């Protein structure tokens, strides 16, 4: 059964990875790179959990299992609380929302440093409960870390000016609540799986942004061409001999 879940993770990783690459190809400005990379990062994350399943089933050695577990929890519990608000802050327009998201990014960075320190000093234990991977570490097993985690990740998404990103944040929050109520032991594993799947929706967000970006460029080009034509006509009327000399 563990091997089945490993194959499932690898397959899901491949599908989301393709979507992630397509999403990165739709970026229009450098500020969008971090947010556009999220689906691909989730794909690599699911690939890592595939190796965790292999280790649980004894298909890879204990050291490889420890490395895969470490990478998985470092990203899930350590990096995401900072990565998400940072990504949103980079693409948000100037205003009070950007300032609030910036505060969440600083809070997320603080949590990330605190969490990564704990994860590096205390080993994470992974077990299987009801066909779900249960990652446990006494350093992060408290309600305060969980609340700050939800605030920085879902909060930053829901503060965005984009309705699409707000929806993405709302869906993540719903997923977190349902998992916490139904399978709290699977909080890390199942939420990351859920977030990875719905991160594919970001492709359509960037596709829309790309279309709008190209339309704006086209409008600017047409406006510039019109102004150039007007300026040339004005100069032609003011200095007709100069234009005749160039013919």
C-alpha positions in Angstrom: 0.0 0.0 0.0 2.9 2.4 0.8 4.3 1.7 -2.6 1.0 2.7 -4.1 1.0 6.0 -2.4 4.6 6.6 -3.5 3.6 6.1 -7.1 0.6 8.4 -6.6 2.9 11.1 -5.3 5.3 10.7 -8.2 2.5 10.8 -10.7 0.9 13.9 -9.1 4.3 15.5 -9.0 4.7 15.0 -12.7 1.3 16.5 -13.6 1.7 19.5 -11.3 5.3 19.9 -12.6 4.1 20.3 -16.1 1.5 22.9 -15.0 4.3 24.6 -13.0 6.5 24.9 -16.0 3.7 26.3 -18.2 2.9 28.8 -15.4 6.5 30.0 -15.3 6.3 30.6 -19.1 3.4 33.0 -18.6 5.2 35.5 -16.3 5.4 39.1 -17.6 7.6 40.8 -15.0 10.5 39.6 -12.7 8.3 40.3 -9.7 6.0 37.4 -10.7 8.7 34.8 -10.7 8.4 33.8 -7.0 4.6 33.4 -7.1 4.7 31.7 -10.5 7.2 29.2 -9.2 4.8 27.9 -6.4 3.2 25.1 -8.5 6.6 23.8 -9.6 7.9 23.9 -6.0 4.8 22.0 -4.8 5.5 19.5 -7.5 9.0 18.9 -6.3 7.6 18.8 -2.7 5.2 15.9 -3.7 8.2 14.2 -5.4 10.0 14.3 -2.1 7.0 12.8 -0.2 7.1 10.0 -2.7 10.5 9.1 -1.4 9.2 9.3 2.1 6.6 6.7 1.3 9.4 4.5 -0.3 11.4 4.9 2.9 8.4 3.9 5.1 8.0 0.8 3.0 11.7 0.0 3.2 12.5 0.5 -0.5 15.2 3.1 0.4 17.6 3.1 3.4 17.0 4.9 6.6 19.4 7.8 5.8 17.6 8.5 2.5 14.2 8.5 4.4 15.6 11.0 7.0 16.8 13.3 4.1 13.4 13.1 2.3 11.6 13.7 5.5 13.8 16.7 6.4 13.3 18.3 3.0 9.6 17.8 3.1 9.1 19.4 6.5 11.6 22.2 5.9 9.6 23.3 2.9 6.1 22.7 4.4 6.6 24.0 7.9 9.7 26.2 7.5 9.7 27.9 4.1 6.0 28.3 3.2 5.1 30.8 5.9 7.6 33.3 4.4 7.5 32.3 0.8 3.8 32.8 0.3 3.5 36.4 1.7 6.8 37.3 0.0 5.4 36.2 -3.3 2.2 38.1 -2.9 4.0 41.2 -1.7 6.2 41.3 -4.8 3.2 41.3 -7.2 0.8 43.5 -5.1 0.4 47.2 -6.2 1.5 49.9 -3.8 -1.1 50.6 -1.1 -2.2 49.6 2.4 -2.7 46.0 1.3 0.9 45.7 0.2 2.0 47.2 3.6 -0.1 44.6 5.5 1.2 41.8 3.4 4.8 43.1 4.0 4.1 42.8 7.8 2.9 39.2 7.3 6.1 38.5 5.3 8.3 39.7 8.2 6.2 37.7 10.6 6.5 34.7 8.3 10.3 35.2 8.1 10.5 35.2 11.9 8.4 32.0 12.1 10.5 30.4 9.3 13.8 31.1 11.1 12.4 29.9 14.4 10.9 26.7 12.8 14.0 25.8 10.8 16.2 26.2 13.9 14.0 23.8 15.8 13.8 21.3 12.8 17.6 21.3 12.6 18.1 20.6 16.2 15.2 18.1 16.9 14.6 15.2 14.5 11.2 14.9 12.9 9.5 11.5 13.2 7.2 10.2 10.4 4.7 7.4 10.9 1.6 6.2 9.0 -1.9 6.6 10.5 -4.9 5.6 8.5 -2.9 5.6 5.3 -1.7 9.2 6.0 1.8 10.3 6.8 2.1 11.9 10.2 5.1 14.2 10.6 5.7 15.0 14.3 8.2 17.3 15.9 7.9 18.6 19.5 9.3 22.0 18.4 6.4 22.8 16.1 3.7 20.9 17.8 1.9 23.8 19.4 -1.2 25.9 18.6 0.7 29.2 18.4 2.9 28.1 15.5 -0.1 26.8 13.7 -2.1 30.0 14.0 0.8 32.2 12.8 1.3 29.7 10.0 -2.3 30.0 8.8 -2.2 33.8 9.2 0.9 34.3 7.1 0.0 31.8 4.3 -3.8 32.1 3.9 -3.9 35.6 5.3 -1.5 37.0 2.7 -3.4 35.3 -0.1 -6.7 36.6 1.0 -5.4 40.2 1.4 -4.4 40.2 -2.3 -6.1 42.7 -4.6 -6.7 39.8 -7.1 -9.9 37.9 -6.8 -8.3 34.8 -8.2 -5.6 34.9 -5.5 -8.2 35.6 -2.9 -10.1 32.5 -4.0 -6.9 30.5 -3.9 -6.3 31.6 -0.3 -9.9 30.9 0.6 -9.7 27.4 -0.8 -6.5 26.8 1.1 -8.1 28.0 4.4 -11.1 25.7 3.8 -8.8 22.8 3.2 -6.8 23.5 6.4 -10.0 23.7 8.5 -11.4 20.4 7.1 -8.1 18.6 7.5 -7.7 19.9 11.1 -11.2 18.7 11.9 -11.2 15.4 10.1 -7.5 14.3 10.2 -5.4 16.5 12.4 -2.5 14.1 12.3 -2.3 14.6 8.5 -2.1 18.4 8.8 1.3 18.7 7.1 1.0 16.0 4.6 -2.6 16.3 3.4 -2.7 20.1 3.3 0.5 20.2 1.2 -1.1 17.6 -1.1 -4.3 19.7 -1.3 -2.4 22.9 -1.8 -0.3 21.3 -4.5 -3.4 20.2 -6.5 -5.2 23.6 -6.3 -1.9 25.5 -7.1 -2.6 24.4 -10.7 -5.3 27.0 -10.7 -2.5 29.7 -10.6 -1.8 28.8 -14.3 -5.1 30.5 -15.3 -4.3 33.5 -13.2 -1.0 34.0 -14.9 -2.5 33.3 -18.3 -5.0 36.1 -17.7 -2.2 38.4 -16.5 -0.1 37.6 -19.6 -3.0 38.5 -21.9 -3.6 41.8 -20.1 0.1 42.6 -20.1 0.4 42.0 -23.9 -2.8 44.0 -24.5 -1.3 46.9 -22.5 1.9 46.7 -24.5 -0.1 46.8 -27.8 -2.1 49.8 -26.6 1.0 51.7 -25.6 2.6 50.8 -29.0 -0.4 52.1 -30.9 -0.5 55.2 -28.8 3.2 55.8 -29.4 2.8 55.3 -33.1 -0.1 57.8 -33.2 2.0 60.4 -31.3 4.9 59.9 -33.6 2.7 60.3 -36.7 1.3 63.5 -35.2 4.7 64.9 -34.5 6.0 64.0 -37.9 3.0 65.8 -39.5 3.6 68.8 -37.3 7.2 69.0 -38.3 6.4 68.4 -42.0 4.0 71.4 -41.9 6.5 73.6 -40.1 9.6 72.6 -42.2 8.4 71.3 -45.5 11.7 71.9 -47.2 13.5 69.6 -44.9 11.2 66.8 -45.7 11.5 67.5 -49.4 15.3 67.4 -49.1 15.1 63.9 -47.6 12.9 62.5 -50.5 
